[in-house]
Amino acid sequence: LRCLVGSEMCIRDRFDEGKLFLPQILMASKAMEAAIDIIEPYFKDDDVSIKGIIVMGSVKGDIHSIGKNVCCAMLRGAGFKVIDVGADVDPEVFSKIASKEKADIVGGSALMTVSLPQQKEIVRVFKENHLSVLTVFGGAPCTEEWVDSIGGDGYSSSGKEIVSLVRRLLEERDR
């Protein structure tokens, strides 16, 4: 999977540089999703104790899921229980599922600039409902500065970084 994540980063970089275009991105996305479907069952090990419960989804107004899917696969492979709530998920749904599942962390992906404010809404809803759940965010328009400004707990720019971010946040919380 490390190779696949590396390819994802390479594809994103090439897109940013104008060397790849939307049709190639869509083809790469479909290939990545097919690869994850094949290899993800091998990540599940019933003998491994769960290291934490993570709820992951793409925020309301955003139907993109490739980055979220990569992050879910990486987290499952690292021993976390991941509840994938899908794409176009309302902040209240994140809140209800996080409460029901007793989640440690909720992750919200936004691939479009217009859906980015929904990450802020997730933080607001969690505070309003007095949920003591850590929040992590990512996606193309998302930055560490943005996450800090909205009161999120962590930022990940890729599936490659998500596991170390989640581990660090849980270690800090448990100190």
C-alpha positions as CSV (number, residue, x, y, z in Angstrom):
1,L,0.0,0.0,0.0
2,R,2.9,2.3,0.6
3,C,3.6,2.2,-3.1
4,L,0.0,3.0,-3.9
5,V,0.0,6.0,-1.5
6,G,3.2,7.1,-3.1
7,S,1.5,6.9,-6.5
8,E,-1.4,8.9,-5.1
9,M,1.0,11.7,-4.0
10,C,2.8,11.6,-7.4
11,I,-0.5,11.9,-9.2
12,R,-1.6,14.8,-7.1
13,D,1.8,16.5,-7.6
14,R,1.5,16.0,-11.4
15,F,-2.0,17.4,-11.4
16,D,-0.9,20.5,-9.4
17,E,1.9,21.0,-12.0
18,G,-0.5,20.7,-14.9
19,K,1.0,17.5,-16.2
20,L,-2.1,15.4,-15.6
21,F,-5.7,16.3,-16.1
22,L,-9.1,15.3,-14.7
23,P,-9.6,12.2,-16.9
24,Q,-6.3,10.7,-15.7
25,I,-7.2,11.6,-12.1
26,L,-10.5,9.8,-12.4
27,M,-8.8,6.7,-13.9
28,A,-6.2,6.7,-11.2
29,S,-9.0,7.1,-8.6
30,K,-10.9,4.1,-10.0
31,A,-7.7,2.0,-10.0
32,M,-6.9,3.0,-6.4
33,E,-10.4,2.1,-5.2
34,A,-10.2,-1.3,-7.0
35,A,-6.8,-2.0,-5.4
36,I,-8.1,-1.1,-1.9
37,D,-11.1,-3.4,-2.3
38,I,-8.7,-6.2,-3.1
39,I,-6.1,-5.7,-0.4
40,E,-8.1,-4.3,2.5
41,P,-9.4,-7.7,3.7
42,Y,-5.7,-8.6,4.3
43,F,-5.4,-5.7,6.8
44,K,-8.0,-7.1,9.1
45,D,-6.5,-9.2,11.9
46,D,-9.0,-10.4,14.5
47,D,-6.2,-11.3,16.9
48,V,-5.0,-7.7,17.1
49,S,-6.5,-5.5,19.8
50,I,-8.2,-2.3,18.6
51,K,-6.0,0.7,19.1
52,G,-8.9,3.2,18.8
53,I,-12.1,3.9,17.0
54,I,-12.1,6.3,14.1
55,V,-15.2,7.7,12.2
56,M,-14.2,8.8,8.7
57,G,-16.2,10.5,6.0
58,S,-16.3,13.1,3.3
59,V,-18.0,16.3,4.5
60,K,-21.5,17.5,3.4
61,G,-21.5,18.7,-0.1
62,D,-18.4,16.6,-1.1
63,I,-18.9,13.4,-3.0
64,H,-15.2,12.6,-3.4
65,S,-13.9,9.6,-1.5
66,I,-10.6,8.4,-2.8
67,G,-8.5,10.2,-0.2
68,K,-10.8,9.1,2.6
69,N,-10.7,5.6,1.4
70,V,-6.9,5.5,1.4
71,C,-6.9,6.9,4.9
72,C,-9.4,4.3,6.1
73,A,-7.3,1.5,4.6
74,M,-4.1,2.8,6.2
75,L,-5.8,3.2,9.6
76,R,-7.3,-0.3,9.5
77,G,-4.0,-1.7,8.5
78,A,-2.5,0.0,11.6
79,G,-5.0,-1.7,13.9
80,F,-7.7,0.9,14.3
81,K,-11.4,0.2,14.0
82,V,-12.6,2.5,11.2
83,I,-16.3,3.3,10.6
84,D,-16.5,4.8,7.1
85,V,-19.7,6.9,7.0
86,G,-19.3,7.6,3.3
87,A,-19.4,10.9,1.3
88,D,-21.6,14.0,1.6
89,V,-22.0,13.5,5.3
90,D,-23.8,16.1,7.4
91,P,-22.0,17.3,10.6
92,E,-25.0,16.0,12.7
93,V,-24.5,12.5,11.3
94,F,-20.8,12.6,12.2
95,S,-21.9,13.6,15.7
96,K,-24.5,10.9,16.1
97,I,-22.2,8.1,14.8
98,A,-19.3,9.3,16.9
99,S,-21.5,9.2,20.0
100,K,-23.0,5.9,19.2
101,E,-19.7,4.2,18.4
102,K,-17.8,5.9,21.3
103,A,-15.3,7.2,18.7
104,D,-11.9,8.5,19.7
105,I,-11.4,10.5,16.6
106,V,-13.6,11.8,13.7
107,G,-12.0,12.6,10.3
108,G,-13.6,14.8,7.7
109,S,-12.3,15.0,4.2
110,A,-13.1,18.0,1.9
111,L,-11.8,17.9,-1.7
112,M,-13.5,21.0,-2.9
113,T,-13.1,24.5,-1.6
114,V,-16.8,25.0,-1.4
115,S,-17.2,22.1,1.0
116,L,-14.3,23.2,3.3
117,P,-16.5,25.2,5.7
118,Q,-18.3,21.9,6.6
119,Q,-15.2,20.9,8.5
120,K,-15.7,24.0,10.6
121,E,-19.3,23.0,11.1
122,I,-18.2,19.6,12.4
123,V,-16.1,21.3,15.1
124,R,-19.0,23.6,16.0
125,V,-21.5,20.7,16.2
126,F,-19.2,18.7,18.4
127,K,-18.6,21.6,20.8
128,E,-22.3,22.4,20.8
129,N,-23.1,18.7,21.7
130,H,-20.2,18.6,24.3
131,L,-18.5,15.7,22.5
132,S,-15.0,15.1,23.7
133,V,-13.9,13.5,20.4
134,L,-10.8,14.6,18.6
135,T,-11.2,15.9,15.0
136,V,-8.8,15.5,12.1
137,F,-9.2,17.0,8.7
138,G,-7.7,16.8,5.2
139,G,-8.3,17.3,1.5
140,A,-6.9,19.3,-1.3
141,P,-8.0,22.8,-0.1
142,C,-7.4,22.0,3.5
143,T,-4.2,23.2,5.3
144,E,-2.8,22.9,8.8
145,E,-3.5,26.7,9.3
146,W,-7.1,26.1,8.3
147,V,-7.5,23.3,10.8
148,D,-5.9,25.3,13.5
149,S,-8.2,28.3,12.8
150,I,-11.4,26.2,13.1
151,G,-10.3,24.5,16.3
152,G,-9.6,21.1,14.8
153,D,-7.2,18.8,16.5
154,G,-5.1,17.6,13.6
155,Y,-4.4,17.9,9.9
156,S,-3.2,15.2,7.5
157,S,-2.2,16.0,3.9
158,S,-2.3,12.3,2.8
159,G,-3.0,8.7,3.6
160,K,0.7,8.5,4.2
161,E,0.5,10.8,7.3
162,I,-2.8,9.8,8.8
163,V,-1.6,6.9,11.0
164,S,1.2,8.8,12.7
165,L,-1.2,11.8,13.2
166,V,-3.8,9.6,14.9
167,R,-1.3,7.8,17.0
168,R,0.3,11.1,18.2
169,L,-3.1,12.6,19.0
170,L,-4.2,9.6,21.0
171,E,-0.9,9.5,22.9
172,E,-1.2,13.2,23.7
173,R,-4.8,12.7,24.9
174,D,-3.9,9.8,27.1
175,R,-1.1,11.6,28.9
